[in-house]
């Protein structure tokens, strides 16, 4: 089965490990959030793209969830001497990726083609696809002002009070043909347990992507979401904060509301059995209750297999 996943940089990569163990990289395509991308010290940083690429190339530091395992930070420390930003850590090997990406972008290559090239050089067989080639920025509206999402997450460590979130440049973004083709060719679309507002939400806001996914659902392709909220809290990140700021419940029910017009079904954790009942009764959405924490590789593979079984139950091939 050819699986397409919508992914941010956390949560979903664990599930992708599971799918890789079941169907292999060559049957996986991933549309990745780029609204977390940022220009720093003259370099174009694409954190979520890199996390997915490093995951499939066995380079990802899975303990931290970002960067390259075993990396050193000598260049970063040296840059600090010259007064460069000192809040966004970049390892030495990771720096090479950003340097070469920026070099290729400056030569006129698209982010999609650059990502494909870097992935191929790292031996990645999965298809890693930026949600768009245009620069889009998630901006968090806080009591500390309008912050780039990386400033909010990394520099301020989620401390400012959040009033909302916007996506600068999204109106000029376009769905790359490679993304539309991957959706067309998929037999199952999985919305991974990444932040439903900034990570997945930004992908679905790119003109053409949401419409294409909904079209696939209408034609019978299963669109299955996995909730990133368990017992009212995310395992990592500010999903509950962003949901609340935009008027949704910080719960799996709130996540289901966000996805209600897109998905065929949603999977919630066992601790959210009551939420599952509410989702079914109030939203009319098919809901499954599973263990979605994915503590180890066995858990990741188990959930991936269960999603494939659910897809077949829902009419997938």
ChimeraX attribute file (.defattr): number of C-alpha atoms within 10 A of each C-alpha:
attribute: neighborCount
match mode: 1-to-1
recipient: residues
	/A:1	14
	/A:2	18
	/A:3	22
	/A:4	24
	/A:5	26
	/A:6	24
	/A:7	31
	/A:8	32
	/A:9	23
	/A:10	22
	/A:11	23
	/A:12	23
	/A:13	26
	/A:14	25
	/A:15	27
	/A:16	27
	/A:17	19
	/A:18	23
	/A:19	23
	/A:20	18
	/A:21	17
	/A:22	16
	/A:23	16
	/A:24	16
	/A:25	19
	/A:26	13
	/A:27	17
	/A:28	21
	/A:29	24
	/A:30	28
	/A:31	27
	/A:32	28
	/A:33	28
	/A:34	30
	/A:35	32
	/A:36	24
	/A:37	20
	/A:38	21
	/A:39	11
	/A:40	12
	/A:41	10
	/A:42	10
	/A:43	16
	/A:44	18
	/A:45	23
	/A:46	23
	/A:47	22
	/A:48	23
	/A:49	26
	/A:50	25
	/A:51	24
	/A:52	31
	/A:53	28
	/A:54	23
	/A:55	22
	/A:56	23
	/A:57	17
	/A:58	15
	/A:59	20
	/A:60	20
	/A:61	16
	/A:62	16
	/A:63	8
	/A:64	9
	/A:65	16
	/A:66	21
	/A:67	24
	/A:68	22
	/A:69	18
	/A:70	11
	/A:71	14
	/A:72	14
	/A:73	15
	/A:74	11
	/A:75	13
	/A:76	18
	/A:77	15
	/A:78	11
	/A:79	13
	/A:80	12
	/A:81	10
	/A:82	8
	/A:83	8
	/A:84	13
	/A:85	13
	/A:86	13
	/A:87	12
	/A:88	11
	/A:89	14
	/A:90	22
	/A:91	18
	/A:92	16
	/A:93	16
	/A:94	21
	/A:95	18
	/A:96	12
	/A:97	17
	/A:98	20
	/A:99	14
	/A:100	15
	/A:101	23
	/A:102	20
	/A:103	15
	/A:104	16
	/A:105	14
	/A:106	10
	/A:107	9
	/A:108	10
	/A:109	15
	/A:110	18
	/A:111	22
	/A:112	19
	/A:113	16
	/A:114	19
	/A:115	21
	/A:116	19
	/A:117	14
	/A:118	16
	/A:119	22
	/A:120	16
	/A:121	10
	/A:122	15
	/A:123	13
	/A:124	21
	/A:125	17
	/A:126	21
	/A:127	23
	/A:128	24
	/A:129	26
	/A:130	29
	/A:131	32
	/A:132	28
	/A:133	17
	/A:134	20
	/A:135	17
	/A:136	23
	/A:137	22
	/A:138	24
	/A:139	22
	/A:140	26
	/A:141	20
	/A:142	16
	/A:143	12
	/A:144	13
	/A:145	13
	/A:146	17
	/A:147	20
	/A:148	22
	/A:149	24
	/A:150	22
	/A:151	17
	/A:152	22
	/A:153	16
	/A:154	12
	/A:155	15
	/A:156	14
	/A:157	11
	/A:158	16
	/A:159	12
	/A:160	16
	/A:161	15
	/A:162	21
	/A:163	16
	/A:164	17
	/A:165	21
	/A:166	17
	/A:167	19
	/A:168	15
	/A:169	14
	/A:170	20
	/A:171	12
	/A:172	12
	/A:173	18
	/A:174	16
	/A:175	21
	/A:176	20
	/A:177	12
	/A:178	17
	/A:179	25
	/A:180	16
	/A:181	11
	/A:182	21
	/A:183	24
	/A:184	15
	/A:185	14
	/A:186	19
	/A:187	19
	/A:188	25
	/A:189	26
	/A:190	26
	/A:191	24
	/A:192	25
	/A:193	29
	/A:194	28
	/A:195	28
	/A:196	28
	/A:197	22
	/A:198	28
	/A:199	25
	/A:200	23
	/A:201	20
	/A:202	24
	/A:203	27
	/A:204	23
	/A:205	19
	/A:206	21
	/A:207	17
	/A:208	17
	/A:209	21
	/A:210	17
	/A:211	14
	/A:212	19
	/A:213	21
	/A:214	17
	/A:215	15
	/A:216	22
	/A:217	19
	/A:218	14
	/A:219	9
	/A:220	16
	/A:221	24
	/A:222	27
	/A:223	25
	/A:224	27
	/A:225	28
	/A:226	26
	/A:227	25
	/A:228	29
	/A:229	27
	/A:230	18
	/A:231	16
	/A:232	18
	/A:233	16
	/A:234	21
	/A:235	15
	/A:236	13
	/A:237	17
	/A:238	18
	/A:239	24
	/A:240	24
	/A:241	20
	/A:242	22
	/A:243	22
	/A:244	17
	/A:245	17
	/A:246	13
	/A:247	10
	/A:248	17
	/A:249	18
	/A:250	21
	/A:251	24
	/A:252	29
	/A:253	27
	/A:254	22
	/A:255	27
	/A:256	29
	/A:257	17
	/A:258	16
	/A:259	21
	/A:260	19
	/A:261	13
	/A:262	23
	/A:263	24
	/A:264	22
	/A:265	23
	/A:266	26
	/A:267	25
	/A:268	29
	/A:269	21
	/A:270	17
	/A:271	14
	/A:272	20
	/A:273	17
	/A:274	10
	/A:275	22
	/A:276	23
	/A:277	17
	/A:278	16
	/A:279	23
	/A:280	17
	/A:281	11
	/A:282	10
	/A:283	14
	/A:284	12
	/A:285	21
	/A:286	18
	/A:287	21
	/A:288	18
	/A:289	15
	/A:290	18
	/A:291	15
	/A:292	22
	/A:293	19
	/A:294	17
	/A:295	10
	/A:296	11
	/A:297	14
	/A:298	12
	/A:299	17
	/A:300	25
	/A:301	21
	/A:302	20
	/A:303	22
	/A:304	25
	/A:305	17
	/A:306	13
	/A:307	21
	/A:308	22
	/A:309	12
	/A:310	17
	/A:311	23
	/A:312	14
	/A:313	11
	/A:314	17
	/A:315	10
	/A:316	16
	/A:317	14
